Amino acid sequence: MIECSECRALFSHRDAMMRHKRLKHGDSDQEEDIDMSDVSPTQSDTDSDAEEENIVFRQMAHKARKHIAGEWQKRYEKYLNQNMSEKKARKECKDTPKGEEYRGTLNVTKDGIPCQRWERDYPHIHNWSTLEENYCRNPDGETAPWCYTMNPDVRWQTCDVTFCFNSSLRCDGEMEPCSLEQINDLEIQWSSYQSSEGWVHTTGCNISRMLRLQPMFLMVTDVKGSSTVYHLASLSNNTTLLPSLKLPRLRFVSTGSCIHLEYRSEGIHLKLSTAAQTLTLLTERSVWKSVKVNIRPEPQNLNYEVLIAPIPSSSSSFDVTIKFISVQDKFCEGCFSCLTDGLCIESSKFCDLKIDCPDLSDEKNCAFECYHKNYYAGFRKETSSLQQCANNRCMFGQKSRGTPGCLAGNKNQWAPCNVPECDTKSLSCDFEESMCGWRQMLGRLKWRRQTDANTGKGTLTLSKVNESLEDSAVLYSTIQPVSTEFGCITMKYSGHNVNFDVFITNGTTFDPDEPVFYHQNVQTDKYISTSFQTPTDVPYMVIVNVRFESSSSSIIRLLSIYHETGICKDRGPCNTFQFQCNDGNCIDNINVCDNISHCPEMEDELLCKYKSNACYSCLETLYKCPSHCTCQKLVFRCDSLQNVSKEARALDLSSSNLNVHHLKNFSFLVHLNLSACFKGNVSLKNLGSQLGSKSLQSLDISYNSIHHIETNLFEGMQELLYLNISNNCIKKLELDFLTKIPKLRHLISKYSEIEIIRLKDSKHKFSSSLERIDFTGNRILKIVPGSIYFLNYLTKLILTHNAIANTDNYFSDSQEMLTYIDLNNNSIHTITSHMFVGLSKLKELNLENNEIEVLENFAFSTLISLRILNLAFNKIHTIRKRAMENLVSLIHLNLTGNLLLKLPSARFVPLIKLQVLDLSKNGLRELDYNAFKRMEEVKYLYIQENELTISKTMFQGLCNLEWLWTDSYIICCAKPMSVDTSKCISPRDSISSCEQLISIGFLAQMIWFMALFSFVGNLYVIYYRIRNVSGRKSVSQEMFILNLSFSDFLMGVYLFIIAIADLTYRNVYGFNDDPWRSSATCTIAGLLATVSSEASVLFVFLITVERFIVLKYPFSLALLKRKKSTRCVAILVWIIAIALAAVPLSVYPDFYSRSTVCVSLPLTAERVQGWEYSTFVFIGFNMLIFIAVVLGQMLIYVEVKRIGNAITNDTTKREIAVFKSLSYVVLSDTFCWIPIILIGLLAHGGVQISSDVYAWVVVLVLPINSALNPFIYTFSMIYKKQV
């Protein structure tokens, strides 16, 4: 309840008694933590002070009531007046759920708690003192009447007031009788009916099982006595009204109600209605019929009565019986609700070719009255609970949960509509095992699946063998969902004495005069086929209607029905041995003009001037092949026309130097090839009338230097389908010649030097069947606006390799069949808003290899059905924010090979269906945060050959991406979660992964050991050698070993740098790859590694040379013992090593950053910039040095062998021992570099080297000699001295 703020302010010092805000419905009925001790009737209340305080408190409360706001005071007064005026009309029930009108005397709550009197403030203070007694009331719009309770702990509670009228009833004889009332008390009345099913009541209007309408004066009893049957012989002239039956008054509910009854009747319809609405009219049924009827709520009425009125359908005898009646307080469920009628029919009867709804909504346009996925375009305007939609239609919206609905009710809440889901199955069927998605109309001749004796394949067969059967049958498909693609249905059939009609409709009703295909009087045992187009953008059904030609035996066989996407007639011509029917199918040429129709529309016979005498059995004897020809049946390939039969069906005279005037009276020609027949500048005129063949379908006059196509050139070739005028010299092509060949489907004019295309007589309307135009390789600058408007059936327009700058006003709204335009390799610089006006059905547009630089706003706004857009290899550098507006059907967008250095945010937002996006080869460097905003449907993304910097949010918005193509594995580190690792296609890095710089765990640990051994071991060797070098006799040996140790020490430093970087970027390396590679630290590490390896190679070489000289020429050691010369050699080696490491940086600054470990070893087949230098240094130079080292070791070995045990000199023995130790060093370095050299040579030869091999080489093989050298020589020598 809402109480005034003044009361709460005045009574704030008495919390327990002044809590005026009661708890709302659904909360606990208990006050929260109320201490009622100060108001309970205890002894303290009798104290004078307490009494005085209570008096003051009541005075304050009385004063507060006078300050109640004016609106509330008026409401109290109004309610009081109503209360007083209605005392006399008191009733102990409520009419509405809230019960605001209730004036009864119920004074206990739903839990049985007595109500507090309204004029009292104990035990609860309130402001409703003007209400009557302690009766339950609802003055404030609560969910039900209520009252304050006498329980101090329960402030208020609703009361259980019964309704004045029920919301449901049931009369079926199983329960106690329900009261029904007959009105219009005539001589004919409703009465109880005694049947063998059980006894019924016979008094009043109470029924148990059945009611029957009968004439009182006429009764006929069944001889068996099991049932009583009533008839009316005739209705008197003054009997115009039959008695109606009224159900008890019921209460409306907000969800609507449903009446369910079972009846049968003859000669009687039953009209169901209420005072405000006609529910339905039930037609007569000779068998028991169970029906459901919706009763819509009436806002102006609280209750209603259902009237069942019998209406005679004829003046003959009638009989009507009702077995069962029930009304439920909810809308009818499990049935299809008729749109404008209350009847709710069985779901199985929806769209079954039999009308059940009085408003025809179950059959007419029934393809619209179901939904498929998220599409519904029907006419339903109310929810399942019979509430009117706020926007006057059901639809799919953001709040839909898989079914159509609408905003309805007082609160405009989303509610579902009673719309069934479409039972959709494929149209394709071979009838081998089932009828697939095809059904037959009940009550007609039956289609049966059989096996064809000739083909052994399954067929669907319908036959009629006697006159008593019906003369037609229907086969119909399930509802086909809406599609933006054109579809083609092909049917193969054979039969005798039948007419075969096919209809495409929006429901099961169809106009017999508007078939999409018909074949009158089918007479063939050979299976023939027909094809026809299916519609776009609307759901549809396919209906096959077979009508039998005569009363004799008839049969029709369906071998298969095949449905595919595309244009039916979008196919090449039949071969030279065939004739093409109007439906696109081919028959043998010999069957043209043979007195037997082989095409469904008989076009192979209708235009024949006279009939051919040709037959297969007599071809060789009647039509001998001239010596200058090559012949097969009636197909002639000749050098001239001499002795060529006029019965020829195909004639190839290409390159024959023909005199065109000799080409006369070939009346049966189907194919004619005149390619390269005419020499010089030829002007052909009246070729069609001269030829005399009305069956000609294919004509080739290419390579003839034709300069002009005359308007009447092809007059008389009304069946011409394919025309090739390529490789001529037609500067200006005037399309007026197309008016003389209205059935032409394909026009090919490639490389004919055409510059302008126009239509001279553009004021007149022409009809053309042209489907495909190919103007490839001309010089077209312009197509005069309006010149191709009349090509309403054009599906493909190929204008590639021309000089077109724009297509403003080329097209019109009438070209709804145009689905493909190819403008590849033209001179288009800008896409204007008028270039593609009228192409609302275009599916594919190719603008590849043009000069487009900027995609302006609304560039493609008229292409609402476009699915494929190819903008590859233009010069696009800017995409305006709304450039892609209205491309709501686009699936594939190709932007490869452009100049998009940056992709701004939200450029692709309108592409709600895009699945494939190609951004490769753009040089992209930056993706804005929302570059892929709202691209949830994209599944394939190509971003190779770009220069993108990785970020965690770079693919924000691609939440359903499945495949990602990139040329950097680092990009895969930012891939969306929806992309499996195996579906991120990129070159795998040799060493690193998204998580770690060194991806192989063992190597990540080993690098620390290798670094430690290399660093500490060589550091100690340096210290040891420096301390002892002065006392050594072999200065060169000590100097070279010292420098070798220092070079190995550098390798240890390098390994520590890599190991620390791996540790630093652990688990996040992928997002730090670019900063690490481009850092100075990585470059320094690469320099150290290269200097170390090359210096090591050179010092090993020097050690080998030095040892050989010592052994071979022991008395020539003066030079080797000089420190200065030795230092000069060492310095020279370091200069060479540093130069080899630093030189590539001057040419390729990123030389060392190409590898994550900062070493540019040529161990892969990948050819990056500078690979030649890497190959030269690490493969060529090092290989030559080590060949020298190996040769030196072999010579040393020979020399040691020669000296052998004969040596007694202690110094020489010591030098041989040193040689052996140094040989281990040399050999370790050799075995380190030999694998690197071999792997490099194999990779250079194109052998694919595993990336793991590269990792092992860099981390383990390359530095292993640096780690082992101190142990092999110095530590082992120290150990020997100690021993």
Salt bridges, closest charged atoms under 4 A:
GLU3 OE1 - HIS20 ND1 2.39
GLU3 OE2 - ARG155 NH2 3.38
GLU31 OE1 - ARG19 NH1 3.90
ASP38 OD2 - ARG14 NE 3.95
GLU53 OE2 - ARG14 NH1 3.43
GLU86 OE1 - ARG103 NE 3.14
ASP95 OD2 - LYS91 NZ 2.91
GLU119 OE2 - ARG117 NE 2.53
ASP121 OD2 - ARG65 NH2 2.44
GLU132 OE2 - ARG90 NH2 2.88
GLU132 OE1 - ARG137 NH2 3.23
GLU133 OE1 - ARG117 NH1 2.79
ASP140 OD2 - ARG22 NH2 2.86
GLU142 OE2 - ARG22 NH2 2.96
GLU142 OE2 - LYS24 NZ 3.60
ASP172 OD2 - ARG170 NE 2.79
GLU174 OE2 - ARG209 NH2 3.33
GLU197 OE1 - LYS323 NZ 3.76
GLU262 OE2 - LYS323 NZ 3.93
GLU305 OE1 - LYS246 NZ 3.70
GLU305 OE1 - ARG249 NH2 3.15
ASP319 OD1 - ARG212 NE 3.21
GLU333 OE2 - LYS330 NZ 3.24
GLU382 OE2 - ARG296 NH2 2.76
ASP423 OD2 - ARG439 NH2 2.12
GLU470 OE1 - ARG444 NE 3.32
GLU485 OE2 - ARG867 NE 2.35
ASP501 OD2 - ARG547 NH2 2.75
ASP525 OD1 - HIS496 NE2 2.59
ASP537 OD2 - LYS841 NZ 2.03
ASP570 OD2 - LYS796 NZ 3.61
ASP594 OD2 - HIS598 NE2 3.17
GLU605 OE1 - LYS611 NZ 3.53
GLU647 OE1 - ARG649 NH1 3.39
ASP652 OD2 - ARG637 NE 3.31
GLU719 OE2 - LYS743 NZ 3.03
GLU734 OE2 - ARG758 NH2 2.72
GLU734 OE1 - LYS760 NZ 3.69
GLU753 OE1 - LYS731 NZ 3.35
ASP761 OD1 - HIS764 ND1 2.73
ASP774 OD2 - LYS750 NZ 3.56
GLU851 OE1 - LYS875 NZ 2.90
GLU856 OE1 - ARG880 NE 3.37
GLU885 OE2 - ARG882 NH2 3.27
ASP928 OD1 - LYS902 NZ 3.88
GLU937 OE1 - LYS939 NZ 3.97
GLU947 OE1 - ARG925 NE 3.46
ASP989 OD1 - ARG1077 NH2 3.49
GLU1038 OE1 - ARG1025 NH1 2.67
GLU1038 OE2 - ARG1032 NE 3.57
ASP1062 OD2 - ARG1066 NH2 2.79
ASP1073 OD1 - ARG1077 NE 3.03
GLU1106 OE2 - ARG1107 NH2 2.49
ASP1150 OD1 - ARG1154 NH2 3.38
GLU1199 OE1 - LYS1112 NZ 3.63
GLU1199 OE2 - ARG1202 NH2 1.95
ASP1252 OD1 - ARG988 NH2 3.26
